[in-house]
């Protein structure tokens, strides 16, 4: 399912025009990105899941094409953790 499909589905279910729904969906995604990137705060949506930041530790890696060792600094990566209710619904 794409973003366009989501917008169409919401528009059908609510009766709101697609342009308004698209702006709302874009604003929702922007809010999540802003919260994770700028403020480094997790986003919790009860019954759906959490958008969280996970810390990756500093590590040593290999560049196999040049046969050299490189250091990858500690960094954050975004992740999604589904709620238990959501996981149980998908399992059925």
C-alpha positions, 0 to 999 in steps of 0.5 A, spaced: 500 500 500 502 506 498 501 513 500 496 515 495 492 508 496 492 510 504 490 517 502 484 514 497 482 509 503 481 515 508 478 519 503 473 514 501 471 512 509 471 519 511 468 523 505 474 528 506 477 531 499 483 527 497 487 534 497 485 535 505 487 528 507 494 528 503 496 535 507 494 531 513 498 525 512 504 529 510 503 533 516 503 527 520 509 524 517 513 530 518 511 531 525 513 524 526 520 525 523 521 532 526 520 529 533 525 523 532 530 527 528 530 534 532 527 533 538 530 525 539 523 524 542 519 517 541 512 517 538 507 513 541 501 511 538 496 507 543 494 500 540 498 501 533 505 502 535 511 506 537 516 510 532 523 510 536 530 511 535 535 506 537 542 507 538 547 503 534 554 503 538 561 505 535 564 499 531 569 497 527 568 495 519 571 493 513 571 496 506 573 489 502 574 493 496 580 497 499 581 491 504 581 497 510 578 498 516 574 503 518 570 506 524 563 507 524 561 512 530 555 511 534 549 513 531 541 513 531 537 509 527 529 510 526 525 503 528 518 501 529 515 497 534 508 495 533 503 494 539 501 488 542 494 489 540 496 490 533 501 484 533 495 479 535 491 482 530 496 481 524 497 474 527 490 472 526 
